[in-house]
Amino acid sequence: MEKIVEQGLLFDFYAALLTEHQQEIYGACVNEDLSLAEAAECFGISRQAVHDLLKRCDAMLQEYEEKLGLIRRFTEERKKLNGIRKMIESGRAEDGSRLLSPEESEKLLDGIDSLLDEI
């Protein structure tokens, strides 16, 4: 996974576990793509302080994911829902038998879309 995408996901899931100060600076660098110099100027700290904070936050967020696995579970659940969605769209079970009527399929697809939007 691309580093910036990974950092964004980690921040989305675990930002509440960081201090407010860490959230502000890390969020600005990851979500707003501020450089070290821009963040340093914006927050009135040195580039080295921004760098150190980013490194520390990266390590903390990675550790939270290793212990809690929320992103891994989120990804797995999305894959499962998308697999179910594809089966419903095809209208066939793995053994080739008919699963549902078109109306039932539509209701289930709407429900899955709703769940996918929520997660």
C-alpha positions as a LaTeX table, in Angstrom:
\begin{tabular}{lrrr}
\hline
Residue & $x$ (\AA) & $y$ (\AA) & $z$ (\AA) \\
\hline
Met1 & 0.00 & 0.00 & 0.00 \\
Glu2 & 1.31 & 3.46 & $-0.82$ \\
Lys3 & 2.72 & 5.13 & 2.29 \\
Ile4 & 0.50 & 8.23 & 2.17 \\
Val5 & $-2.63$ & 6.07 & 1.78 \\
Glu6 & $-1.52$ & 3.87 & 4.67 \\
Gln7 & $-0.84$ & 6.93 & 6.84 \\
Gly8 & $-4.26$ & 8.34 & 5.98 \\
Leu9 & $-6.01$ & 5.09 & 6.93 \\
Leu10 & $-4.05$ & 4.80 & 10.15 \\
Phe11 & $-4.91$ & 8.39 & 11.00 \\
Asp12 & $-8.60$ & 7.88 & 10.15 \\
Phe13 & $-8.84$ & 4.86 & 12.43 \\
Tyr14 & $-6.57$ & 5.80 & 15.32 \\
Ala15 & $-6.29$ & 9.61 & 15.44 \\
Ala16 & $-8.35$ & 9.75 & 18.62 \\
Leu17 & $-5.56$ & 7.88 & 20.40 \\
Leu18 & $-3.08$ & 10.68 & 19.67 \\
Thr19 & $-2.82$ & 13.90 & 21.64 \\
Glu20 & $-4.55$ & 16.97 & 20.21 \\
His21 & $-1.15$ & 18.45 & 19.30 \\
Gln22 & $-0.12$ & 15.25 & 17.49 \\
Gln23 & $-3.48$ & 15.11 & 15.70 \\
Glu24 & $-3.11$ & 18.68 & 14.44 \\
Ile25 & 0.42 & 18.32 & 13.10 \\
Tyr26 & 0.16 & 14.74 & 11.81 \\
Gly27 & $-3.23$ & 15.47 & 10.24 \\
Ala28 & $-1.90$ & 18.59 & 8.52 \\
Cys29 & 1.09 & 16.73 & 7.10 \\
Val30 & $-0.86$ & 13.66 & 5.99 \\
Asn31 & $-4.26$ & 15.05 & 5.02 \\
Glu32 & $-3.19$ & 18.48 & 3.77 \\
Asp33 & 0.18 & 17.28 & 2.42 \\
Leu34 & 2.19 & 19.98 & 4.21 \\
Ser35 & 5.95 & 19.72 & 3.92 \\
Leu36 & 8.11 & 19.69 & 7.04 \\
Ala37 & 8.98 & 23.35 & 6.47 \\
Glu38 & 5.34 & 24.36 & 5.94 \\
Ala39 & 4.19 & 22.50 & 9.05 \\
Ala40 & 7.07 & 23.95 & 11.09 \\
Glu41 & 6.13 & 27.47 & 10.04 \\
Cys42 & 2.41 & 26.87 & 10.58 \\
Phe43 & 2.84 & 25.45 & 14.08 \\
Gly44 & 5.78 & 27.56 & 15.18 \\
Ile45 & 8.16 & 24.65 & 15.73 \\
Ser46 & 11.34 & 23.43 & 14.04 \\
Arg47 & 11.44 & 21.17 & 11.00 \\
Gln48 & 13.25 & 18.62 & 13.17 \\
Ala49 & 10.41 & 18.71 & 15.72 \\
Val50 & 7.87 & 18.08 & 12.95 \\
His51 & 10.00 & 15.24 & 11.58 \\
Asp52 & 10.36 & 13.64 & 15.01 \\
Leu53 & 6.64 & 13.97 & 15.72 \\
Leu54 & 5.75 & 12.35 & 12.38 \\
Lys55 & 8.14 & 9.46 & 12.99 \\
Arg56 & 6.82 & 8.96 & 16.53 \\
Cys57 & 3.19 & 9.09 & 15.38 \\
Asp58 & 3.86 & 6.70 & 12.50 \\
Ala59 & 5.33 & 4.19 & 14.93 \\
Met60 & 2.47 & 4.62 & 17.41 \\
Leu61 & $-0.23$ & 4.26 & 14.75 \\
Gln62 & 1.46 & 1.17 & 13.29 \\
Glu63 & 1.61 & $-0.34$ & 16.77 \\
Tyr64 & $-2.10$ & 0.35 & 17.34 \\
Glu65 & $-2.90$ & $-1.42$ & 14.07 \\
Glu66 & $-0.69$ & $-4.39$ & 14.97 \\
Lys67 & $-2.45$ & $-4.76$ & 18.31 \\
Leu68 & $-6.03$ & $-3.90$ & 17.34 \\
Gly69 & $-6.16$ & $-4.80$ & 13.65 \\
Leu70 & $-9.07$ & $-2.48$ & 12.84 \\
Ile71 & $-7.87$ & $-1.65$ & 9.33 \\
Arg72 & $-7.19$ & $-5.31$ & 8.56 \\
Arg73 & $-10.69$ & $-6.28$ & 9.74 \\
Phe74 & $-12.24$ & $-3.34$ & 7.88 \\
Thr75 & $-10.53$ & $-4.43$ & 4.65 \\
Glu76 & $-11.56$ & $-8.05$ & 5.10 \\
Glu77 & $-15.20$ & $-7.11$ & 5.75 \\
Arg78 & $-15.30$ & $-4.89$ & 2.66 \\
Lys79 & $-13.94$ & $-7.77$ & 0.57 \\
Lys80 & $-16.58$ & $-10.14$ & 1.95 \\
Leu81 & $-19.39$ & $-7.68$ & 1.28 \\
Asn82 & $-18.13$ & $-7.06$ & $-2.24$ \\
Gly83 & $-17.98$ & $-10.82$ & $-2.82$ \\
Ile84 & $-21.59$ & $-11.21$ & $-1.68$ \\
Arg85 & $-22.54$ & $-8.27$ & $-3.87$ \\
Lys86 & $-21.00$ & $-9.96$ & $-6.92$ \\
Met87 & $-22.83$ & $-13.22$ & $-6.19$ \\
Ile88 & $-26.15$ & $-11.40$ & $-5.88$ \\
Glu89 & $-25.50$ & $-9.46$ & $-9.07$ \\
Ser90 & $-24.80$ & $-12.67$ & $-10.95$ \\
Gly91 & $-27.93$ & $-14.23$ & $-9.42$ \\
Arg92 & $-26.20$ & $-17.56$ & $-9.00$ \\
Ala93 & $-24.67$ & $-19.46$ & $-6.12$ \\
Glu94 & $-21.22$ & $-21.03$ & $-6.47$ \\
Asp95 & $-22.89$ & $-24.33$ & $-7.47$ \\
Gly96 & $-24.80$ & $-22.57$ & $-10.25$ \\
Ser97 & $-28.22$ & $-22.71$ & $-8.63$ \\
Arg98 & $-30.52$ & $-19.66$ & $-8.67$ \\
Leu99 & $-30.27$ & $-17.64$ & $-5.48$ \\
Leu100 & $-32.99$ & $-15.00$ & $-5.41$ \\
Ser101 & $-35.74$ & $-13.30$ & $-7.33$ \\
Pro102 & $-34.79$ & $-9.98$ & $-8.97$ \\
Glu103 & $-36.74$ & $-8.08$ & $-6.28$ \\
Glu104 & $-34.96$ & $-9.91$ & $-3.46$ \\
Ser105 & $-31.63$ & $-9.32$ & $-5.16$ \\
Glu106 & $-32.33$ & $-5.60$ & $-5.45$ \\
Lys107 & $-33.23$ & $-5.30$ & $-1.76$ \\
Leu108 & $-30.06$ & $-7.13$ & $-0.74$ \\
Leu109 & $-27.92$ & $-5.02$ & $-3.06$ \\
Asp110 & $-29.40$ & $-1.86$ & $-1.54$ \\
Gly111 & $-28.61$ & $-3.21$ & 1.94 \\
Ile112 & $-25.05$ & $-4.08$ & 1.00 \\
Asp113 & $-24.54$ & $-0.66$ & $-0.60$ \\
Ser114 & $-25.79$ & 0.94 & 2.59 \\
Leu115 & $-23.33$ & $-1.12$ & 4.69 \\
Leu116 & $-20.45$ & $-0.35$ & 2.33 \\
Asp117 & $-21.23$ & 3.35 & 2.58 \\
Glu118 & $-21.22$ & 3.17 & 6.39 \\
Ile119 & $-17.87$ & 1.43 & 6.74 \\
\hline
\end{tabular}
